[in-house]
Amino acid sequence: MTEITYTRQGDYNLPNLLPPQEEPVPHGKYALLRKKFLKEHRRVTYTNLLTCGKLNGHLAEIQQTAQRRMEEIVAQMAKAQGVTEELKASDQMKWVQMMNNLQNAAEETVLAELIYS
């Protein structure tokens, strides 16, 4: 167990308490959305993760899971709706339109499942 040190502030000795230091991790879109959601709507969870030194790990896991889930959902929906490379070669604008629609639908699902829960 580490020894607690104190700093004198006027007539009081205040403990030098710092949360555990975490490795800085670059956050992506989904990690930042999750962090904002936790700060605004789940303050206790956010504070617990922050003070335990597990916030960056949680956000990195959310980012990876969300990206993986997006890829899976888009691939499944594209297969189900017949969005293929042949369509891309024959009608690029239709392919782009359909892929954008699929990505938007997949993102709504990921946000509901992982970020805002």
Biopython code that builds the backbone (N, CA, C, O; Angstrom):
import numpy as np
from Bio.PDB.StructureBuilder import StructureBuilder

atoms = [
    (1, "MET", "N", (0.854, -1.178, 0.000)),
    (1, "MET", "CA", (0.000, 0.000, 0.000)),
    (1, "MET", "C", (0.893, 1.233, 0.000)),
    (1, "MET", "O", (1.897, 1.283, 0.712)),
    (2, "THR", "N", (0.529, 2.210, -0.790)),
    (2, "THR", "CA", (1.339, 3.413, -0.866)),
    (2, "THR", "C", (1.012, 4.333, 0.292)),
    (2, "THR", "O", (-0.107, 4.347, 0.807)),
    (3, "GLU", "N", (1.989, 5.082, 0.680)),
    (3, "GLU", "CA", (1.819, 5.999, 1.799)),
    (3, "GLU", "C", (1.208, 7.296, 1.294)),
    (3, "GLU", "O", (1.587, 7.795, 0.234)),
    (4, "ILE", "N", (0.279, 7.835, 2.039)),
    (4, "ILE", "CA", (-0.390, 9.069, 1.661)),
    (4, "ILE", "C", (0.461, 10.248, 2.118)),
    (4, "ILE", "O", (0.923, 10.294, 3.257)),
    (5, "THR", "N", (0.657, 11.197, 1.209)),
    (5, "THR", "CA", (1.390, 12.416, 1.550)),
    (5, "THR", "C", (0.391, 13.558, 1.682)),
    (5, "THR", "O", (-0.719, 13.499, 1.155)),
    (6, "TYR", "N", (0.806, 14.586, 2.389)),
    (6, "TYR", "CA", (-0.076, 15.718, 2.680)),
    (6, "TYR", "C", (0.583, 17.026, 2.277)),
    (6, "TYR", "O", (1.808, 17.149, 2.261)),
    (7, "THR", "N", (-0.249, 17.988, 1.956)),
    (7, "THR", "CA", (0.201, 19.338, 1.653)),
    (7, "THR", "C", (-0.460, 20.284, 2.641)),
    (7, "THR", "O", (-1.656, 20.171, 2.907)),
    (8, "ARG", "N", (0.299, 21.198, 3.175)),
    (8, "ARG", "CA", (-0.237, 22.156, 4.152)),
    (8, "ARG", "C", (-0.907, 23.303, 3.412)),
    (8, "ARG", "O", (-0.285, 23.972, 2.587)),
    (9, "GLN", "N", (-2.180, 23.523, 3.715)),
    (9, "GLN", "CA", (-2.964, 24.629, 3.152)),
    (9, "GLN", "C", (-3.506, 25.442, 4.313)),
    (9, "GLN", "O", (-4.536, 25.094, 4.891)),
    (10, "GLY", "N", (-2.831, 26.504, 4.649)),
    (10, "GLY", "CA", (-3.244, 27.302, 5.799)),
    (10, "GLY", "C", (-3.067, 26.504, 7.072)),
    (10, "GLY", "O", (-1.950, 26.099, 7.395)),
    (11, "ASP", "N", (-4.152, 26.270, 7.804)),
    (11, "ASP", "CA", (-4.108, 25.505, 9.047)),
    (11, "ASP", "C", (-4.400, 24.019, 8.845)),
    (11, "ASP", "O", (-4.456, 23.267, 9.818)),
    (12, "TYR", "N", (-4.586, 23.588, 7.605)),
    (12, "TYR", "CA", (-5.020, 22.214, 7.352)),
    (12, "TYR", "C", (-3.978, 21.440, 6.558)),
    (12, "TYR", "O", (-3.260, 21.997, 5.728)),
    (13, "ASN", "N", (-3.915, 20.156, 6.830)),
    (13, "ASN", "CA", (-3.128, 19.232, 6.025)),
    (13, "ASN", "C", (-4.100, 18.491, 5.106)),
    (13, "ASN", "O", (-4.964, 17.749, 5.574)),
    (14, "LEU", "N", (-3.953, 18.696, 3.798)),
    (14, "LEU", "CA", (-4.830, 18.051, 2.828)),
    (14, "LEU", "C", (-4.088, 16.908, 2.152)),
    (14, "LEU", "O", (-2.928, 17.068, 1.772)),
    (15, "PRO", "N", (-4.736, 15.755, 1.995)),
    (15, "PRO", "CA", (-4.063, 14.627, 1.346)),
    (15, "PRO", "C", (-3.854, 14.896, -0.140)),
    (15, "PRO", "O", (-4.682, 15.525, -0.799)),
    (16, "ASN", "N", (-2.739, 14.410, -0.645)),
    (16, "ASN", "CA", (-2.445, 14.519, -2.072)),
    (16, "ASN", "C", (-3.041, 13.291, -2.761)),
    (16, "ASN", "O", (-2.392, 12.252, -2.883)),
    (17, "LEU", "N", (-4.263, 13.429, -3.199)),
    (17, "LEU", "CA", (-4.979, 12.318, -3.821)),
    (17, "LEU", "C", (-5.131, 12.582, -5.315)),
    (17, "LEU", "O", (-5.665, 13.615, -5.717)),
    (18, "LEU", "N", (-4.672, 11.667, -6.115)),
    (18, "LEU", "CA", (-4.823, 11.749, -7.562)),
    (18, "LEU", "C", (-5.408, 10.436, -8.067)),
    (18, "LEU", "O", (-5.094, 9.370, -7.537)),
    (19, "PRO", "N", (-6.250, 10.509, -9.081)),
    (19, "PRO", "CA", (-6.760, 9.250, -9.646)),
    (19, "PRO", "C", (-5.621, 8.495, -10.304)),
    (19, "PRO", "O", (-4.608, 9.094, -10.665)),
    (20, "PRO", "N", (-5.772, 7.189, -10.465)),
    (20, "PRO", "CA", (-4.729, 6.414, -11.141)),
    (20, "PRO", "C", (-4.481, 6.960, -12.546)),
    (20, "PRO", "O", (-5.416, 7.330, -13.256)),
    (21, "GLN", "N", (-3.234, 7.003, -12.926)),
    (21, "GLN", "CA", (-2.882, 7.533, -14.244)),
    (21, "GLN", "C", (-3.087, 6.453, -15.304)),
    (21, "GLN", "O", (-2.687, 5.302, -15.129)),
    (22, "GLU", "N", (-3.715, 6.851, -16.395)),
    (22, "GLU", "CA", (-4.001, 5.929, -17.490)),
    (22, "GLU", "C", (-3.124, 6.275, -18.687)),
    (22, "GLU", "O", (-2.633, 7.396, -18.822)),
    (23, "GLU", "N", (-2.946, 5.290, -19.540)),
    (23, "GLU", "CA", (-2.268, 5.523, -20.803)),
    (23, "GLU", "C", (-3.179, 6.380, -21.677)),
    (23, "GLU", "O", (-4.357, 6.056, -21.830)),
    (24, "PRO", "N", (-2.667, 7.454, -22.248)),
    (24, "PRO", "CA", (-3.513, 8.232, -23.156)),
    (24, "PRO", "C", (-3.795, 7.434, -24.430)),
    (24, "PRO", "O", (-2.887, 6.877, -25.047)),
    (25, "VAL", "N", (-5.065, 7.395, -24.803)),
    (25, "VAL", "CA", (-5.493, 6.638, -25.974)),
    (25, "VAL", "C", (-6.216, 7.596, -26.904)),
    (25, "VAL", "O", (-7.107, 8.323, -26.462)),
    (26, "PRO", "N", (-5.852, 7.616, -28.190)),
    (26, "PRO", "CA", (-6.604, 8.475, -29.108)),
    (26, "PRO", "C", (-8.029, 7.937, -29.261)),
    (26, "PRO", "O", (-8.234, 6.749, -29.510)),
    (27, "HIS", "N", (-8.989, 8.818, -29.111)),
    (27, "HIS", "CA", (-10.394, 8.406, -29.164)),
    (27, "HIS", "C", (-10.982, 8.721, -30.528)),
    (27, "HIS", "O", (-10.672, 9.745, -31.136)),
    (28, "GLY", "N", (-11.832, 7.825, -30.993)),
    (28, "GLY", "CA", (-12.549, 8.027, -32.241)),
    (28, "GLY", "C", (-13.930, 8.608, -31.983)),
    (28, "GLY", "O", (-14.250, 9.029, -30.872)),
    (29, "LYS", "N", (-14.715, 8.620, -33.006)),
    (29, "LYS", "CA", (-16.049, 9.209, -32.955)),
    (29, "LYS", "C", (-16.930, 8.562, -31.886)),
    (29, "LYS", "O", (-17.563, 9.261, -31.094)),
    (30, "TYR", "N", (-16.972, 7.237, -31.863)),
    (30, "TYR", "CA", (-17.873, 6.540, -30.954)),
    (30, "TYR", "C", (-17.411, 6.661, -29.500)),
    (30, "TYR", "O", (-18.236, 6.745, -28.590)),
    (31, "ALA", "N", (-16.107, 6.670, -29.287)),
    (31, "ALA", "CA", (-15.584, 6.840, -27.930)),
    (31, "ALA", "C", (-15.928, 8.222, -27.394)),
    (31, "ALA", "O", (-16.298, 8.367, -26.229)),
    (32, "LEU", "N", (-15.806, 9.235, -28.241)),
    (32, "LEU", "CA", (-16.133, 10.594, -27.802)),
    (32, "LEU", "C", (-17.628, 10.752, -27.535)),
    (32, "LEU", "O", (-18.025, 11.433, -26.589)),
    (33, "LEU", "N", (-18.452, 10.125, -28.367)),
    (33, "LEU", "CA", (-19.897, 10.169, -28.120)),
    (33, "LEU", "C", (-20.249, 9.473, -26.810)),
    (33, "LEU", "O", (-21.088, 9.959, -26.051)),
    (34, "ARG", "N", (-19.610, 8.337, -26.545)),
    (34, "ARG", "CA", (-19.862, 7.600, -25.299)),
    (34, "ARG", "C", (-19.421, 8.426, -24.092)),
    (34, "ARG", "O", (-20.127, 8.482, -23.085)),
    (35, "LYS", "N", (-18.270, 9.058, -24.191)),
    (35, "LYS", "CA", (-17.765, 9.879, -23.092)),
    (35, "LYS", "C", (-18.727, 11.032, -22.792)),
    (35, "LYS", "O", (-19.031, 11.315, -21.634)),
    (36, "LYS", "N", (-19.193, 11.684, -23.844)),
    (36, "LYS", "CA", (-20.144, 12.782, -23.667)),
    (36, "LYS", "C", (-21.441, 12.279, -23.026)),
    (36, "LYS", "O", (-21.984, 12.926, -22.130)),
    (37, "PHE", "N", (-21.934, 11.124, -23.486)),
    (37, "PHE", "CA", (-23.152, 10.548, -22.917)),
    (37, "PHE", "C", (-22.958, 10.233, -21.441)),
    (37, "PHE", "O", (-23.816, 10.561, -20.622)),
    (38, "LEU", "N", (-21.843, 9.603, -21.091)),
    (38, "LEU", "CA", (-21.590, 9.268, -19.687)),
    (38, "LEU", "C", (-21.504, 10.524, -18.829)),
    (38, "LEU", "O", (-22.054, 10.563, -17.728)),
    (39, "LYS", "N", (-20.820, 11.547, -19.324)),
    (39, "LYS", "CA", (-20.691, 12.799, -18.566)),
    (39, "LYS", "C", (-22.044, 13.450, -18.300)),
    (39, "LYS", "O", (-22.297, 13.949, -17.203)),
    (40, "GLU", "N", (-22.904, 13.442, -19.301)),
    (40, "GLU", "CA", (-24.171, 14.160, -19.195)),
    (40, "GLU", "C", (-25.293, 13.344, -18.544)),
    (40, "GLU", "O", (-26.141, 13.905, -17.851)),
    (41, "HIS", "N", (-25.304, 12.022, -18.762)),
    (41, "HIS", "CA", (-26.451, 11.230, -18.333)),
    (41, "HIS", "C", (-26.132, 10.129, -17.333)),
    (41, "HIS", "O", (-27.036, 9.639, -16.657)),
    (42, "ARG", "N", (-24.899, 9.737, -17.224)),
    (42, "ARG", "CA", (-24.496, 8.683, -16.290)),
    (42, "ARG", "C", (-23.282, 9.154, -15.495)),
    (42, "ARG", "O", (-22.200, 8.575, -15.586)),
    (43, "ARG", "N", (-23.479, 10.205, -14.724)),
    (43, "ARG", "CA", (-22.355, 10.829, -14.017)),
    (43, "ARG", "C", (-21.661, 9.901, -13.036)),
    (43, "ARG", "O", (-20.438, 9.945, -12.902)),
    (44, "VAL", "N", (-22.424, 9.064, -12.347)),
    (44, "VAL", "CA", (-21.829, 8.160, -11.364)),
    (44, "VAL", "C", (-20.921, 7.151, -12.067)),
    (44, "VAL", "O", (-19.804, 6.897, -11.616)),
    (45, "THR", "N", (-21.396, 6.583, -13.161)),
    (45, "THR", "CA", (-20.584, 5.634, -13.921)),
    (45, "THR", "C", (-19.333, 6.315, -14.456)),
    (45, "THR", "O", (-18.236, 5.762, -14.374)),
    (46, "TYR", "N", (-19.497, 7.509, -15.002)),
    (46, "TYR", "CA", (-18.353, 8.261, -15.524)),
    (46, "TYR", "C", (-17.333, 8.525, -14.424)),
    (46, "TYR", "O", (-16.138, 8.311, -14.625)),
    (47, "THR", "N", (-17.787, 8.983, -13.276)),
    (47, "THR", "CA", (-16.883, 9.281, -12.158)),
    (47, "THR", "C", (-16.194, 8.024, -11.657)),
    (47, "THR", "O", (-14.998, 8.047, -11.366)),
    (48, "ASN", "N", (-16.937, 6.927, -11.551)),
    (48, "ASN", "CA", (-16.337, 5.663, -11.111)),
    (48, "ASN", "C", (-15.251, 5.192, -12.069)),
    (48, "ASN", "O", (-14.168, 4.798, -11.636)),
    (49, "LEU", "N", (-15.533, 5.231, -13.364)),
    (49, "LEU", "CA", (-14.534, 4.820, -14.352)),
    (49, "LEU", "C", (-13.312, 5.738, -14.310)),
    (49, "LEU", "O", (-12.175, 5.281, -14.433)),
    (50, "LEU", "N", (-13.558, 7.025, -14.136)),
    (50, "LEU", "CA", (-12.457, 7.993, -14.101)),
    (50, "LEU", "C", (-11.577, 7.800, -12.873)),
    (50, "LEU", "O", (-10.351, 7.797, -12.981)),
    (51, "THR", "N", (-12.188, 7.642, -11.722)),
    (51, "THR", "CA", (-11.401, 7.518, -10.492)),
    (51, "THR", "C", (-10.723, 6.160, -10.354)),
    (51, "THR", "O", (-9.720, 6.043, -9.651)),
    (52, "CYS", "N", (-11.252, 5.138, -11.009)),
    (52, "CYS", "CA", (-10.612, 3.812, -10.979)),
    (52, "CYS", "C", (-9.519, 3.692, -12.033)),
    (52, "CYS", "O", (-8.765, 2.719, -12.038)),
    (53, "GLY", "N", (-9.429, 4.674, -12.925)),
    (53, "GLY", "CA", (-8.432, 4.605, -13.980)),
    (53, "GLY", "C", (-8.822, 3.691, -15.122)),
    (53, "GLY", "O", (-7.954, 3.173, -15.825)),
    (54, "LYS", "N", (-10.122, 3.483, -15.320)),
    (54, "LYS", "CA", (-10.591, 2.567, -16.356)),
    (54, "LYS", "C", (-11.355, 3.267, -17.476)),
    (54, "LYS", "O", (-11.875, 2.597, -18.368)),
    (55, "LEU", "N", (-11.435, 4.592, -17.452)),
    (55, "LEU", "CA", (-12.230, 5.310, -18.445)),
    (55, "LEU", "C", (-11.663, 5.145, -19.852)),
    (55, "LEU", "O", (-12.408, 4.834, -20.781)),
    (56, "ASN", "N", (-10.360, 5.347, -20.023)),
    (56, "ASN", "CA", (-9.770, 5.235, -21.357)),
    (56, "ASN", "C", (-9.894, 3.820, -21.906)),
    (56, "ASN", "O", (-10.129, 3.640, -23.101)),
    (57, "GLY", "N", (-9.741, 2.827, -21.062)),
    (57, "GLY", "CA", (-9.906, 1.445, -21.503)),
    (57, "GLY", "C", (-11.331, 1.170, -21.950)),
    (57, "GLY", "O", (-11.561, 0.512, -22.964)),
    (58, "HIS", "N", (-12.280, 1.678, -21.186)),
    (58, "HIS", "CA", (-13.700, 1.516, -21.541)),
    (58, "HIS", "C", (-13.996, 2.191, -22.883)),
    (58, "HIS", "O", (-14.667, 1.611, -23.737)),
    (59, "LEU", "N", (-13.500, 3.403, -23.063)),
    (59, "LEU", "CA", (-13.752, 4.138, -24.303)),
    (59, "LEU", "C", (-13.090, 3.457, -25.498)),
    (59, "LEU", "O", (-13.669, 3.410, -26.583)),
    (60, "ALA", "N", (-11.886, 2.931, -25.307)),
    (60, "ALA", "CA", (-11.209, 2.224, -26.399)),
    (60, "ALA", "C", (-11.979, 0.966, -26.785)),
    (60, "ALA", "O", (-12.103, 0.644, -27.966)),
    (61, "GLU", "N", (-12.495, 0.260, -25.781)),
    (61, "GLU", "CA", (-13.281, -0.942, -26.052)),
    (61, "GLU", "C", (-14.568, -0.603, -26.798)),
    (61, "GLU", "O", (-14.949, -1.306, -27.735)),
    (62, "ILE", "N", (-15.235, 0.468, -26.386)),
    (62, "ILE", "CA", (-16.457, 0.916, -27.064)),
    (62, "ILE", "C", (-16.154, 1.272, -28.514)),
    (62, "ILE", "O", (-16.911, 0.902, -29.411)),
    (63, "GLN", "N", (-15.063, 1.982, -28.752)),
    (63, "GLN", "CA", (-14.680, 2.383, -30.106)),
    (63, "GLN", "C", (-14.453, 1.163, -30.996)),
    (63, "GLN", "O", (-14.967, 1.101, -32.113)),
    (64, "GLN", "N", (-13.695, 0.208, -30.507)),
    (64, "GLN", "CA", (-13.407, -0.994, -31.296)),
    (64, "GLN", "C", (-14.668, -1.803, -31.557)),
    (64, "GLN", "O", (-14.901, -2.257, -32.677)),
    (65, "THR", "N", (-15.469, -1.980, -30.533)),
    (65, "THR", "CA", (-16.702, -2.761, -30.684)),
    (65, "THR", "C", (-17.660, -2.085, -31.655)),
    (65, "THR", "O", (-18.282, -2.755, -32.479)),
    (66, "ALA", "N", (-17.782, -0.767, -31.563)),
    (66, "ALA", "CA", (-18.690, -0.034, -32.449)),
    (66, "ALA", "C", (-18.228, -0.128, -33.903)),
    (66, "ALA", "O", (-19.047, -0.318, -34.802)),
    (67, "GLN", "N", (-16.937, 0.002, -34.134)),
    (67, "GLN", "CA", (-16.439, -0.094, -35.510)),
    (67, "GLN", "C", (-16.661, -1.492, -36.081)),
    (67, "GLN", "O", (-17.082, -1.640, -37.228)),
    (68, "ARG", "N", (-16.375, -2.516, -35.274)),
    (68, "ARG", "CA", (-16.580, -3.884, -35.711)),
    (68, "ARG", "C", (-18.057, -4.149, -36.007)),
    (68, "ARG", "O", (-18.399, -4.770, -37.014)),
    (69, "ARG", "N", (-18.915, -3.676, -35.126)),
    (69, "ARG", "CA", (-20.367, -3.874, -35.283)),
    (69, "ARG", "C", (-20.882, -3.154, -36.530)),
    (69, "ARG", "O", (-21.724, -3.686, -37.253)),
    (70, "MET", "N", (-20.372, -1.937, -36.783)),
    (70, "MET", "CA", (-20.770, -1.196, -37.989)),
    (70, "MET", "C", (-20.426, -1.999, -39.246)),
    (70, "MET", "O", (-21.249, -2.127, -40.152)),
    (71, "GLU", "N", (-19.215, -2.535, -39.292)),
    (71, "GLU", "CA", (-18.794, -3.305, -40.460)),
    (71, "GLU", "C", (-19.675, -4.537, -40.655)),
    (71, "GLU", "O", (-20.068, -4.853, -41.777)),
    (72, "GLU", "N", (-19.983, -5.230, -39.554)),
    (72, "GLU", "CA", (-20.821, -6.431, -39.639)),
    (72, "GLU", "C", (-22.221, -6.098, -40.132)),
    (72, "GLU", "O", (-22.747, -6.762, -41.025)),
    (73, "ILE", "N", (-22.817, -5.072, -39.548)),
    (73, "ILE", "CA", (-24.190, -4.718, -39.906)),
    (73, "ILE", "C", (-24.279, -4.268, -41.355)),
    (73, "ILE", "O", (-25.189, -4.675, -42.077)),
    (74, "VAL", "N", (-23.334, -3.425, -41.790)),
    (74, "VAL", "CA", (-23.364, -2.941, -43.174)),
    (74, "VAL", "C", (-23.196, -4.108, -44.142)),
    (74, "VAL", "O", (-23.887, -4.174, -45.158)),
    (75, "ALA", "N", (-22.288, -5.022, -43.837)),
    (75, "ALA", "CA", (-22.080, -6.176, -44.718)),
    (75, "ALA", "C", (-23.341, -7.044, -44.797)),
    (75, "ALA", "O", (-23.730, -7.475, -45.883)),
    (76, "GLN", "N", (-23.970, -7.297, -43.661)),
    (76, "GLN", "CA", (-25.192, -8.108, -43.651)),
    (76, "GLN", "C", (-26.321, -7.431, -44.419)),
    (76, "GLN", "O", (-27.018, -8.069, -45.207)),
    (77, "MET", "N", (-26.493, -6.136, -44.182)),
    (77, "MET", "CA", (-27.573, -5.424, -44.858)),
    (77, "MET", "C", (-27.306, -5.305, -46.358)),
    (77, "MET", "O", (-28.235, -5.394, -47.161)),
    (78, "ALA", "N", (-26.058, -5.107, -46.737)),
    (78, "ALA", "CA", (-25.723, -5.010, -48.162)),
    (78, "ALA", "C", (-26.010, -6.336, -48.863)),
    (78, "ALA", "O", (-26.535, -6.354, -49.976)),
    (79, "LYS", "N", (-25.668, -7.431, -48.217)),
    (79, "LYS", "CA", (-25.934, -8.749, -48.794)),
    (79, "LYS", "C", (-27.435, -8.982, -48.922)),
    (79, "LYS", "O", (-27.906, -9.492, -49.938)),
    (80, "ALA", "N", (-28.181, -8.606, -47.886)),
    (80, "ALA", "CA", (-29.632, -8.815, -47.890)),
    (80, "ALA", "C", (-30.333, -7.966, -48.947)),
    (80, "ALA", "O", (-31.337, -8.391, -49.517)),
    (81, "GLN", "N", (-29.810, -6.770, -49.210)),
    (81, "GLN", "CA", (-30.475, -5.869, -50.162)),
    (81, "GLN", "C", (-29.870, -5.946, -51.569)),
    (81, "GLN", "O", (-30.302, -5.228, -52.471)),
    (82, "GLY", "N", (-28.894, -6.798, -51.751)),
    (82, "GLY", "CA", (-28.337, -6.985, -53.085)),
    (82, "GLY", "C", (-27.408, -5.881, -53.547)),
    (82, "GLY", "O", (-27.301, -5.633, -54.748)),
    (83, "VAL", "N", (-26.742, -5.220, -52.634)),
    (83, "VAL", "CA", (-25.778, -4.184, -52.989)),
    (83, "VAL", "C", (-24.449, -4.899, -53.241)),
    (83, "VAL", "O", (-23.764, -5.312, -52.305)),
    (84, "THR", "N", (-24.101, -5.035, -54.520)),
    (84, "THR", "CA", (-22.937, -5.822, -54.906)),
    (84, "THR", "C", (-21.946, -4.985, -55.704)),
    (84, "THR", "O", (-22.201, -3.825, -56.028)),
    (85, "GLU", "N", (-20.811, -5.604, -56.011)),
    (85, "GLU", "CA", (-19.808, -4.946, -56.847)),
    (85, "GLU", "C", (-20.328, -4.774, -58.279)),
    (85, "GLU", "O", (-19.933, -3.837, -58.974)),
    (86, "GLU", "N", (-21.202, -5.666, -58.715)),
    (86, "GLU", "CA", (-21.786, -5.531, -60.050)),
    (86, "GLU", "C", (-22.640, -4.263, -60.132)),
    (86, "GLU", "O", (-22.613, -3.545, -61.131)),
    (87, "LEU", "N", (-23.391, -4.003, -59.068)),
    (87, "LEU", "CA", (-24.188, -2.771, -59.019)),
    (87, "LEU", "C", (-23.273, -1.558, -59.020)),
    (87, "LEU", "O", (-23.560, -0.555, -59.673)),
    (88, "LYS", "N", (-22.192, -1.653, -58.300)),
    (88, "LYS", "CA", (-21.221, -0.555, -58.242)),
    (88, "LYS", "C", (-20.655, -0.268, -59.638)),
    (88, "LYS", "O", (-20.484, 0.891, -60.017)),
    (89, "ALA", "N", (-20.372, -1.306, -60.379)),
    (89, "ALA", "CA", (-19.816, -1.130, -61.719)),
    (89, "ALA", "C", (-20.852, -0.593, -62.702)),
    (89, "ALA", "O", (-20.523, 0.204, -63.581)),
    (90, "SER", "N", (-22.102, -1.029, -62.554)),
    (90, "SER", "CA", (-23.118, -0.626, -63.526)),
    (90, "SER", "C", (-23.785, 0.708, -63.198)),
    (90, "SER", "O", (-24.069, 1.494, -64.101)),
    (91, "ASP", "N", (-24.038, 0.971, -61.916)),
    (91, "ASP", "CA", (-24.740, 2.217, -61.525)),
    (91, "ASP", "C", (-24.129, 2.750, -60.229)),
    (91, "ASP", "O", (-24.607, 2.457, -59.133)),
    (92, "GLN", "N", (-23.071, 3.533, -60.379)),
    (92, "GLN", "CA", (-22.324, 4.000, -59.212)),
    (92, "GLN", "C", (-23.157, 4.872, -58.288)),
    (92, "GLN", "O", (-23.061, 4.745, -57.067)),
    (93, "MET", "N", (-23.963, 5.745, -58.845)),
    (93, "MET", "CA", (-24.746, 6.656, -58.001)),
    (93, "MET", "C", (-25.762, 5.898, -57.150)),
    (93, "MET", "O", (-25.968, 6.227, -55.982)),
    (94, "LYS", "N", (-26.385, 4.897, -57.729)),
    (94, "LYS", "CA", (-27.340, 4.093, -56.966)),
    (94, "LYS", "C", (-26.619, 3.323, -55.867)),
    (94, "LYS", "O", (-27.116, 3.224, -54.745)),
    (95, "TRP", "N", (-25.439, 2.776, -56.192)),
    (95, "TRP", "CA", (-24.645, 2.039, -55.205)),
    (95, "TRP", "C", (-24.261, 2.952, -54.043)),
    (95, "TRP", "O", (-24.387, 2.564, -52.882)),
    (96, "VAL", "N", (-23.794, 4.164, -54.350)),
    (96, "VAL", "CA", (-23.404, 5.119, -53.302)),
    (96, "VAL", "C", (-24.600, 5.474, -52.436)),
    (96, "VAL", "O", (-24.495, 5.522, -51.211)),
    (97, "GLN", "N", (-25.730, 5.721, -53.068)),
    (97, "GLN", "CA", (-26.950, 6.058, -52.334)),
    (97, "GLN", "C", (-27.359, 4.921, -51.393)),
    (97, "GLN", "O", (-27.692, 5.159, -50.233)),
    (98, "MET", "N", (-27.331, 3.709, -51.891)),
    (98, "MET", "CA", (-27.729, 2.569, -51.065)),
    (98, "MET", "C", (-26.738, 2.328, -49.930)),
    (98, "MET", "O", (-27.143, 2.021, -48.809)),
    (99, "MET", "N", (-25.443, 2.464, -50.212)),
    (99, "MET", "CA", (-24.436, 2.265, -49.168)),
    (99, "MET", "C", (-24.551, 3.341, -48.083)),
    (99, "MET", "O", (-24.410, 3.039, -46.898)),
    (100, "ASN", "N", (-24.803, 4.581, -48.474)),
    (100, "ASN", "CA", (-24.996, 5.643, -47.482)),
    (100, "ASN", "C", (-26.210, 5.359, -46.611)),
    (100, "ASN", "O", (-26.164, 5.563, -45.398)),
    (101, "ASN", "N", (-27.287, 4.894, -47.216)),
    (101, "ASN", "CA", (-28.478, 4.540, -46.443)),
    (101, "ASN", "C", (-28.189, 3.404, -45.472)),
    (101, "ASN", "O", (-28.627, 3.435, -44.322)),
    (102, "LEU", "N", (-27.444, 2.395, -45.941)),
    (102, "LEU", "CA", (-27.100, 1.269, -45.075)),
    (102, "LEU", "C", (-26.212, 1.711, -43.920)),
    (102, "LEU", "O", (-26.412, 1.279, -42.784)),
    (103, "GLN", "N", (-25.245, 2.558, -44.197)),
    (103, "GLN", "CA", (-24.352, 3.035, -43.133)),
    (103, "GLN", "C", (-25.106, 3.871, -42.101)),
    (103, "GLN", "O", (-24.849, 3.762, -40.903)),
    (104, "ASN", "N", (-26.029, 4.699, -42.563)),
    (104, "ASN", "CA", (-26.818, 5.498, -41.620)),
    (104, "ASN", "C", (-27.693, 4.618, -40.743)),
    (104, "ASN", "O", (-27.804, 4.854, -39.540)),
    (105, "ALA", "N", (-28.311, 3.611, -41.333)),
    (105, "ALA", "CA", (-29.149, 2.694, -40.557)),
    (105, "ALA", "C", (-28.305, 1.900, -39.563)),
    (105, "ALA", "O", (-28.707, 1.703, -38.417)),
    (106, "ALA", "N", (-27.130, 1.444, -40.010)),
    (106, "ALA", "CA", (-26.242, 0.690, -39.121)),
    (106, "ALA", "C", (-25.756, 1.571, -37.977)),
    (106, "ALA", "O", (-25.647, 1.111, -36.841)),
    (107, "GLU", "N", (-25.465, 2.827, -38.270)),
    (107, "GLU", "CA", (-24.991, 3.726, -37.220)),
    (107, "GLU", "C", (-26.076, 3.978, -36.169)),
    (107, "GLU", "O", (-25.776, 4.059, -34.978)),
    (108, "GLU", "N", (-27.308, 4.101, -36.595)),
    (108, "GLU", "CA", (-28.393, 4.269, -35.637)),
    (108, "GLU", "C", (-28.470, 3.065, -34.702)),
    (108, "GLU", "O", (-28.681, 3.222, -33.499)),
    (109, "THR", "N", (-28.303, 1.879, -35.247)),
    (109, "THR", "CA", (-28.337, 0.667, -34.445)),
    (109, "THR", "C", (-27.177, 0.647, -33.453)),
    (109, "THR", "O", (-27.371, 0.339, -32.277)),
    (110, "VAL", "N", (-25.984, 0.971, -33.916)),
    (110, "VAL", "CA", (-24.798, 0.974, -33.034)),
    (110, "VAL", "C", (-24.943, 2.007, -31.940)),
    (110, "VAL", "O", (-24.617, 1.736, -30.784)),
    (111, "LEU", "N", (-25.421, 3.173, -32.281)),
    (111, "LEU", "CA", (-25.594, 4.210, -31.261)),
    (111, "LEU", "C", (-26.584, 3.767, -30.191)),
    (111, "LEU", "O", (-26.358, 3.987, -29.001)),
    (112, "ALA", "N", (-27.665, 3.151, -30.607)),
    (112, "ALA", "CA", (-28.669, 2.687, -29.636)),
    (112, "ALA", "C", (-28.145, 1.546, -28.779)),
    (112, "ALA", "O", (-28.397, 1.507, -27.575)),
    (113, "GLU", "N", (-27.407, 0.603, -29.399)),
    (113, "GLU", "CA", (-26.930, -0.581, -28.672)),
    (113, "GLU", "C", (-25.763, -0.291, -27.744)),
    (113, "GLU", "O", (-25.744, -0.762, -26.607)),
    (114, "LEU", "N", (-24.788, 0.481, -28.216)),
    (114, "LEU", "CA", (-23.530, 0.627, -27.493)),
    (114, "LEU", "C", (-23.328, 1.988, -26.833)),
    (114, "LEU", "O", (-22.870, 2.062, -25.692)),
    (115, "ILE", "N", (-23.655, 3.026, -27.515)),
    (115, "ILE", "CA", (-23.289, 4.359, -27.031)),
    (115, "ILE", "C", (-24.291, 4.890, -26.013)),
    (115, "ILE", "O", (-23.902, 5.332, -24.932)),
    (116, "TYR", "N", (-25.555, 4.850, -26.344)),
    (116, "TYR", "CA", (-26.581, 5.461, -25.496)),
    (116, "TYR", "C", (-27.319, 4.430, -24.657)),
    (116, "TYR", "O", (-28.546, 4.475, -24.563)),
    (117, "SER", "N", (-26.604, 3.520, -24.057)),
    (117, "SER", "CA", (-27.245, 2.515, -23.198)),
    (117, "SER", "C", (-26.553, 2.442, -21.862)),
    (117, "SER", "O", (-26.950, 1.653, -21.004)),
]
sb = StructureBuilder()
sb.init_structure("model")
sb.init_model(0)
sb.init_chain("A")
sb.init_seg("    ")
for serial, (resi, resn, name, xyz) in enumerate(atoms, 1):
    if name == "N":
        sb.init_residue(resn, " ", resi, " ")
    sb.init_atom(name, np.array(xyz, "f"), 0.0, 1.0, " ", f" {name:<3s}", serial, name[0])
structure = sb.get_structure()
